[in-house]
Structure formats: structure tokens, C-alpha cells
Amino acid sequence: MAGRIEDYALIGDMQTAALVCRDGTADWLCLPRFDSHAIFAGLLGTEEHGFWRLGPAFATGAEPPAADRRRYRGDSLILESEWDTPRGTVRVTDFMPPRDGAPQLIRIVEGISGRVPMRSELRMRFSYGRVIPWVHKVDGRTVAVAGPDSVWLDTPADTYGENLTTYSDFTVAPGDRIAFTISWQPSHHEPPGLPDPEGSLEATEDFWREWVEQCTYHGPYREAVVRSLITLKALTYAPTGGIVAAPTTSLPEDIGGSRNWDYRYTWLRDAAITLSSLLRTGYREEARAWREWLLRAVAGDPENLQIMYGIAGERELGEAELDWLPGYENSGPVRVGNGAAGQLQLDVYGEVTEALHLAHMTGLTRNDYATGLQLKLISYLENHWDEPDEGIWEVRGPRRHFVHSKVMAWVAVDRTIKLIESGDTEGPLERWRELRDDIHRDVCENGYDKERNTFTQSYGSRELDASLLLIPQMGFLPPDDKRVIGTIEAIQRELSTEDGFVLRYPTKGEDAGVDGLEGDEGAFLACSFWLADDLAMIGRVDEARQLFERLLSLRNDLGLLAEEWDPRLQRQVGNFPQAFSHVPLIDTALRLTASGAYVG
């Protein structure tokens, strides 16, 4: 059985990523890209679906021992795991070097004390665990081949095959360093070059140190902010600038349930808010790369803007179910692709425009096509903002007039007006000012419940929605407006768990059913950070800080967050690690630092 979601560490090379459990098992790895087929899919099935365990040897039938300690080496994505055994102490260093050739996963075993028997168990299964490759030796190297893919294993340790698995048994003493490297290559190409594990380790450490040095945040929450920034960088597909929402698919929002989705794609919303956090902490090159990705993805067709694309800008993301995988803790189905790509979500226009506006305000070099795209997006919104849509949460029920979508349409128009007012472009200023006023009036008249003094999820409904917490953050209304305060307090009453964390919207009871899905879900971490932000904005700074620090305590020992927190099971749920959780962590830290809320 796979470990708990929070038992995993992330390593990656900004083109793909692996998840490594506390016991030294890599249970998830897609090659060569985030959205490629997995060669280790044990995370969503069993060991029969692929894994690579490297750690102290253990008795047959026993559980592999968990590391006694693990950490990232400084501010990097280099994982160090240490085991204290009766025979001594050993360290395994796992990393994926930023690539300039074949993608590699490198694991270096180092003896610390005593003499420790070790074992490597490598079971490669291609196509998400469905295909057993042909494993053989070529010039002393082990290669696994299936169809278009080949994976090469290089190590000085002796290896042997048994039960369709490649093993290595060896012993390490103090000072011993034994490396294992797997490299992916198209099967019709020449073999990849021999790896240089020690040189790659040094280069990888240098890369992360130099990247983190660009961070402009030096406040009291720096450790949490930097780890979140590193995670966001790891979720960026370097060749194109696209940003995946998470490196995994189908980790459930409800253990045992069917709320399982593929997040290995670029949502415009998630990428735009990620871009905003990177810009606010000094990372302009990532902003430039994402803007270029956006312009390529949208191309000359802004009227048919999708909510998500592939990491290279692909539009076809057809959804399918992998029926041979039972799912994480039997949470089926396992899905690849995402049918929500064809939804109408009007809020995306606001998020994209806000990101372009922030890039402009922070001095990113002007791009005439980006400006033209922004104007075309508003021209589209001018004729469609008053239509119902599926909203921020990608409901699979009927379309509605979601309040958040209308608010973000207002944001798109407002930021474009500001661009015109700055003199950097031209447009129908007076007409769009009237449009901005019309949207604002419509939301306040139809999306606000006067009796309860709160905005609601959609026009004519009584349900609440945590996305309403963004109303003051987007500048739609000032924080001290009684309707804003009333909405915050209503969400605290009706959508908060006993721990004070926030649900996205009701999924059970008389208000359930808006998303058209069965089952329940946990507290949505992004929404909980939004609440902390809002509390700080309305002057309840101590309460905001306390909530923020409770949220920080939910991170795993390596500082990583999934999408949600299950208050019933007291564990992380959903795809992992999740950009949409780490972005608001950064934003709230910046706000609390600016407010002087930290108490050391």
C-alpha cells in the first residue's frame, strides 16, 4: 500500500517530478514530462504497477523501515533521508538534476557509521503500470524497453533480475558512496550518455542556491515562503513556461470516493495566481516565460479561451479512466486527461488580466501582443459576462450565475481600464467604464442576500462559497464595507470546520448538489488562507495570524501541502503538492508581514 499523502517528498527537474515516500520508495514518476505515462504508478495501485525502493535491507514479509530523519538539503529540491539501524546509519540522497539531456533520477547511498546491508528493488512498469518492459543488459548497463520508451539503469553495484524486478544487494561502510541512476530515452535513439552523479549533485545544488538568492522576501515566514516558491518552481515546465497545478493525478479529495482528477495540466487560473506570487517575490523571468506560454496557447483565438491547456499549450485533454488501477487507497476511478477543459469559466478572464496587469506594473518588458490579447479578452467579456458558467470550482452540474465569476469579470474590465488610463494603450474608455459599473451593480443587486448580509454563491441561491472571500482582495469592495464583513462572518459560521478551516461550498445537507458529484471533501486549503487574508484586511490581525500558523502546521515535515485537509481523518487529501495551496500561503505571509502581525 502507498504511504499517506503527506509521507511523500517531491523531487523534480522542472519537466517532470517524482514522489518518494519515507521508506525510500519512489511510487510515482512520469517520463519524460509531467503529463507522460507513469513508469512508477504504485501510488495509485500496488507494487505490481511500478516502484523503486532503496533503503536498508529488511526481513521477508516485514514492512520496509521508514527513515528516522529526512530533509531537503538547504533551500533546494535535493532530498536526504537517513536510517539508524542496529548495524549503523546510512543516508540516501535523491534528486533530479535540471536537465540538458536525458531526464534522470539519481539516488546516492552514503555510509555514515557501521556496516549497513542495503537493497535496491526496481520494478519498472510502463503505461501507468500496464506494460511490463523487456529488461536486458547492453554493454554492462541495464535497460528496460517498451514501445517508444526506454529507461536505463546505471550503478557500480551488482544487479540481478528476479520476479520481473531488478535487485541490488550491497553493504555500505563509513565514507562509501554508491550511486544509482535511471535515465529515460526514446527507445529508437542511441543510449543516453553515462551519468555523472556527483557532478550532477553539485550542479543541482548550485542551481537551487542561485535561484533562491533572487527571492526578495526576508520576513519572519521566510522558511515557509521559500519552500513554497521552490515547489512552485518545480511545478513549472521549463521548456515552455507552463505551470502544472500538481504533478499527480487522481489523489482523492475524499478517501475512498470518486472525486479524483488529473492535475498535470496548466490551468490559466492556477498559473496566473502562481505568476502573481512569483512576481511579488522577485521572479520576473518566470513571469516572462509564462506570458510567452499564454500567448502561444491562446494564439489568435481569444474568443475560444480554454480554462486549461497542456504544458506545451495543447488544447485536447480528453478524459479517460484507467480501469486496471484500483486508485489510491481504493479511491477510484483513476483518471487521466480532464474533461473540464471544455467548460466555460468566466472568472479566468479576470485572473489572466490581473496577472498581465501585475506583470506590467512590476516593469516586465512591454509585449504588444499581450496588450492586444487583453483588449480582445475584454471585448469578448463585453458580450458574455452576463451568461451563466461552471465557475471557479468546475462544477459538473448545471451552469449558474456564479458571483465569483461576475466579480472576476469586473476585475478584468477594471484592470484594462487602468491600462488605458496609464496611457500604455488605447480603447473605448467611457464604454468600458460603464461596463464596469454595470457588472458591479448587477452583482450587488443579484448576488447579495440583504437579510443575511452576505453575498451568495450564485444569483438567487442561499448557498455560500469560499471564493467570495476574494471580493475585498480583488478590490471589488473595500474591506470595511459591511457587506464584505458580513460575508466573511457568514463563511466562518457556515463553511468552517471545528478547526477553523474553510470548505469551498456545501457538499452535504440541503445545500448540497451544486457540483453534480457524489461524496464529500475536506477543507480547501487555499480558501482557508483566503480567510486569514480577509481577517487581516478587516483588522482582525491576531485572529488572522493564528489561523495562518495553524495552516502552516498542516504542512508535512518537508513543508509541502496537498489540495485539502480532511478534518475527520486528520490528514492531507487531494493532488500533491498543490500549487493552489502554496500560492495563497505566500500571499498571506506577505500580507501578515506587511501588517506587522508576526509574534516571535
MOVEN-V510050 format. One record per run of one state. SS is the DSSP state (2 for helix, 1 for strand, 0 for the rest). FROM is the first residue (numbers start at 0). LEN is the number of residues. If there is no record, write none. Layout:
((SS/FROM/LEN) (SS/FROM/LEN))
This chain:
((0/0/4) (2/4/3) (0/7/1) (1/8/4) (0/12/4) (1/16/4) (0/20/4) (1/24/6) (0/30/7) (1/37/3) (0/40/1) (2/41/3) (0/44/2) (2/46/3) (0/49/1) (1/50/6) (0/56/12) (1/68/4) (0/72/6) (1/78/7) (0/85/2) (1/87/8) (0/95/8) (1/103/20) (0/123/1) (1/124/1) (2/125/4) (0/129/1) (1/130/2) (0/132/1) (1/133/5) (0/138/2) (1/140/6) (0/146/2) (1/148/7) (0/155/4) (1/159/3) (0/162/2) (1/164/10) (0/174/2) (1/176/10) (0/186/10) (2/196/16) (0/212/9) (2/221/13) (0/234/1) (1/235/2) (0/237/4) (1/241/2) (0/243/5) (1/248/1) (0/249/12) (1/261/1) (0/262/3) (1/265/2) (2/267/13) (0/280/3) (2/283/15) (0/298/3) (2/301/3) (0/304/3) (1/307/2) (0/309/10) (1/319/2) (0/321/6) (2/327/3) (0/330/4) (1/334/2) (0/336/2) (2/338/4) (0/342/4) (2/346/15) (0/361/6) (2/367/17) (0/384/4) (1/388/1) (0/389/10) (1/399/1) (0/400/1) (1/401/1) (2/402/19) (0/421/7) (2/428/18) (0/446/1) (1/447/2) (0/449/4) (1/453/2) (0/455/2) (1/457/1) (0/458/7) (2/465/8) (0/473/8) (2/481/13) (0/494/1) (1/495/1) (0/496/5) (1/501/1) (0/502/20) (1/522/2) (2/524/13) (0/537/3) (2/540/12) (0/552/9) (1/561/5) (0/566/4) (1/570/6) (0/576/2) (2/578/17) (0/595/5))
